[in-house]
Amino acid sequence: NRPAAFPKLVTKVKKCNTDGKEVVYGLENAYGYGRALAVWLIDKGYLVKDVNTAISHRQAKHRGAMYRKSDSDDAKAIALATLNMLDKLPDACPNDAYWSLGQLVHRRDNIMKQRTRLVNQLHEQLCIAYPSYKQFFNDISRPTALYFWEHYPSRKYLKGKSVEDLRAELVPVSHNKCST
C-alpha cells in the first residue's frame, strides 16, 4: 500500500511473467485500501480487475480447510478468483468523487463518535458539580447551557448571583427563550 513500492511490484510481476502474456492485476477493495495501487496501475496502462471481498473469501474457503487468515493466503485467493473469473470481474474504475465521499462519511462518523464521548464526559462532570442539572437544562448542548457551564463550572461561582441577575445574563444567550 506504499506508492514507493508500486514499481517494485510491477518488476516482480514482470520477472514471473516468462510467457509474455498480458498481465492482469486483481485487487480486492480497489476503492478503499487498494485504491492508490489501482489508480497507479491504471495510469501505467495495466488492466486492473476489482475482486469483491465475498468472491475472494469464497475462493479461499474452496482451497480447503487449512485456510488461515494471512496476507499471503488472501493474495492467493484473490489471484485464483481473478484467474477463475477474469471475464466476469468488473474492471477497477476508482472514481475520485466516490472516494472523497467515502472519506467524508468516515470523517463524519468519527466526529459524531467523538461528540458522543465528549457529551458523556460532560454529563459525568455535571453530575459532580451540579447533581440536579437535568432539572434546569433539558439539553446540555444548547448555547444557553454551554454558556452557563463555561461561566459557572461549579456552584461556588454562583455565590452572590441572584436569579434575576442570572436570568438577565442568560436571556440574550438563549435568544429570549430562557425561562426561570
C-alpha positions in Angstrom: 0.0 0.0 0.0 3.0 2.3 -0.2 3.3 4.1 -3.5 7.1 3.9 -3.4 6.8 0.1 -3.6 4.4 0.0 -6.6 7.3 -0.1 -9.2 8.9 -3.0 -7.3 5.6 -4.9 -7.6 5.5 -4.4 -11.4 9.1 -5.5 -11.7 8.4 -8.6 -9.6 5.4 -9.5 -11.7 7.4 -9.0 -15.0 10.0 -11.4 -13.7 7.3 -14.0 -13.1 5.7 -13.5 -16.5 8.0 -15.7 -18.5 5.4 -16.4 -21.2 5.0 -12.8 -22.1 1.2 -12.9 -21.6 -0.8 -9.8 -20.8 -0.6 -9.1 -17.1 -3.9 -8.5 -15.3 -3.9 -7.3 -11.7 -6.7 -8.4 -9.4 -7.3 -6.2 -6.4 -9.6 -6.7 -3.5 -11.0 -3.4 -2.4 -9.8 -1.3 -5.3 -11.9 1.5 -4.0 -10.6 1.5 -0.4 -7.1 0.5 0.7 -6.2 -0.8 -2.8 -7.3 2.4 -4.4 -3.9 4.1 -4.7 -2.4 1.0 -6.3 -5.4 0.6 -8.7 -5.1 4.3 -9.8 -1.3 3.9 -10.3 -1.6 0.7 -12.3 -4.4 2.1 -14.5 -2.3 5.2 -15.1 0.6 3.0 -16.2 -1.7 1.2 -18.7 -2.3 -2.1 -16.8 -5.6 -3.9 -16.7 -6.9 -4.0 -13.2 -9.9 -6.1 -12.1 -11.9 -5.5 -8.9 -12.3 -8.7 -6.9 -15.2 -8.5 -4.5 -14.3 -9.5 -0.9 -17.1 -12.2 -0.9 -15.6 -13.8 -4.0 -12.1 -13.9 -2.7 -13.3 -15.3 0.7 -15.3 -18.0 -1.1 -12.2 -18.8 -3.2 -10.2 -19.1 0.0 -12.7 -21.5 1.6 -12.6 -23.6 -1.6 -8.9 -24.1 -1.2 -9.5 -26.3 1.8 -10.0 -26.5 5.5 -6.4 -25.4 6.1 -7.1 -21.7 5.1 -5.5 -19.3 7.5 -6.3 -15.6 7.5 -3.0 -14.1 6.3 -1.8 -11.6 3.7 -0.2 -14.5 1.7 -3.4 -16.6 1.7 -5.5 -13.6 0.9 -3.3 -12.8 -2.1 -3.5 -16.4 -3.4 -7.3 -16.4 -3.0 -7.5 -13.1 -4.9 -5.2 -14.4 -7.6 -7.3 -17.5 -8.0 -10.5 -15.6 -8.1 -9.0 -13.3 -10.8 -7.9 -16.3 -12.9 -11.1 -18.2 -12.5 -13.5 -15.3 -13.1 -11.4 -13.0 -15.3 -14.2 -12.4 -17.8 -16.9 -11.9 -15.1 -15.0 -9.5 -12.8 -15.5 -5.8 -13.4 -12.6 -3.5 -14.3 -11.5 -1.4 -11.4 -12.5 2.2 -12.0 -11.6 4.2 -8.9 -13.7 7.3 -9.0 -12.4 10.3 -7.1 -15.9 11.6 -6.3 -16.9 8.3 -4.6 -13.6 8.0 -2.8 -13.9 11.6 -1.5 -17.5 11.0 -0.4 -16.4 7.9 1.4 -13.7 9.8 3.2 -16.2 12.5 4.2 -18.7 9.9 5.6 -15.9 8.2 7.5 -14.8 11.6 8.9 -18.3 12.5 9.9 -18.7 9.1 11.7 -15.6 9.8 13.7 -16.7 13.3 14.6 -20.1 12.0 15.8 -18.4 9.3 17.9 -16.1 11.9 19.4 -19.1 14.2 20.1 -20.9 11.4 21.9 -17.8 10.8 24.0 -17.5 14.4 24.9 -21.2 14.8 25.8 -20.9 11.7 28.0 -17.8 13.2 29.7 -19.8 16.5 30.2 -22.7 14.6 31.8 -20.2 12.9 34.1 -18.6 16.2 35.2 -22.0 17.9 35.6 -23.3 15.1 37.9 -20.4 16.0 40.2 -20.7 19.8 40.0 -24.5 20.1 39.7 -26.2 16.9 40.8 -29.7 18.2 39.8 -28.6 19.9 36.5 -31.2 18.0 34.5 -33.9 19.9 36.3 -32.8 23.2 34.8 -31.3 22.2 31.5 -33.1 19.7 29.3 -30.4 19.7 26.7 -26.9 20.3 27.9 -25.5 21.1 24.4 -27.7 24.1 23.8 -26.0 27.5 23.7 -27.6 28.7 27.0 -26.4 25.5 28.8 -22.9 25.7 27.3 -22.6 29.4 28.3 -23.7 28.5 31.8 -21.3 25.6 32.2 -18.4 27.8 30.8 -19.1 30.7 33.2 -20.3 28.7 36.2 -18.3 25.5 36.2 -19.3 24.9 39.9 -21.8 26.3 42.4 -19.1 28.4 44.1 -19.2 30.7 41.0 -22.9 31.4 41.6 -22.3 33.0 45.0 -23.7 36.5 45.1 -25.7 36.0 41.9 -29.5 36.5 42.2 -31.9 34.6 40.0 -32.7 38.0 38.3 -29.0 38.6 37.6 -28.6 35.2 36.1 -31.7 35.5 34.0 -30.6 38.9 32.7 -27.3 37.2 31.7 -28.8 34.1 30.1 -31.8 35.7 28.2 -29.6 37.2 25.4 -27.7 34.0 25.0 -30.9 32.0 24.7 -32.4 34.4 22.2 -35.1 35.4 24.7 -36.2 31.8 25.2 -34.8 31.5 28.8 -37.4 30.8 31.5 -36.9 30.7 35.2 
